[in-house]
Amino acid sequence: MVRILLAEDDGSMREYLSRALARTGYAVTSVESGIAALAELELGGFDLLLTDIVMPELDGIELAQRAGALYPDMRVMFITGFAAVTLQNGSLPPEAKVLSKPFHLRDLVAEVDRMFQIGSAADL
């Protein structure tokens, strides 16, 4: 089973995304900050870091850089309302995916499915 670490500071968005991904068969651990995500990452075992970019204390880009240093094979997907600005400054890892808010859950699940070559997004 694919294990996802979801870092999202907005509680309702975090719950919404976590439920949708779990309903389609993913094991999701969700946390409210980049700092909390680092603590979970140290425990290991995640296949995907799904993180908001703009978060207090430790943003998603710095989180992804630290995660990549710990687990170079872990995949990264960013969810953000600021994709255009982020993409222009070139600070994202080259293989990372970016999903711009607002998005439909079907799009999120389809993108995760593609990352792991699974097909289940039709259920949403």
C-alpha positions, -999 to +999 in steps of 0.1 A: +000+000+000+013+035-009+019+056+022+014+093+019+025+120+043+002+150+039+014+184+053-013+211+051-018+239+076-055+244+067-075+220+089-105+216+067-084+211+035-062+186+054-092+166+065-108+167+030-077+156+012-069+129+037-104+114+035-104+114-003-070+097-005-078+071+022-112+063+004-093+055-027-069+031-010-040+051+001-026+051+037-025+087+047-008+104+077-018+140+079+000+168+098-006+205+103+029+218+096+062+213+081+078+209+115+053+181+123+060+165+089+097+164+097+090+144+129+069+119+109+095+117+081+121+106+107+100+075+114+103+066+077+081+045+054+065+071+032+063+069-005+049+104-012+052+137+005+021+157-004+026+192+009+012+227+007+039+252-003+029+281+019+030+271+056+042+289+087+075+279+104+087+256+076+074+259+041+067+230+017+098+237-004+122+236+025+103+205+038+107+188+004+144+196+003+149+181+038+128+151+029+148+145-002+180+145+018+166+118+041+148+098+014+160+106-021+135+081-037+104+095-021+081+113-045+069+149-039+038+167-049+030+203-040-005+216-036-006+254-037-026+285-046+006+302-056+018+278-084+027+305-110+050+324-086+066+292-074+072+278-109+088+311-120+115+311-093+126+275-101+130+264-065+111+232-068+128+198-071+129+189-108+108+158-105+082+172-082+046+176-093+025+208-086-012+208-083-028+243-082-056+252-059-085+250-064-086+215-078-111+187-079-103+156-058-105+135-089-075+155-103-055+149-071-062+112-070-055+109-107-021+126-103-012+104-073-023+073-093-001+084-122+029+088-099+024+052-088+008+039-120-024+030-103-059+036-117-088+046-093-098+082-098-130+073-115-147+067-081-146+104-071 
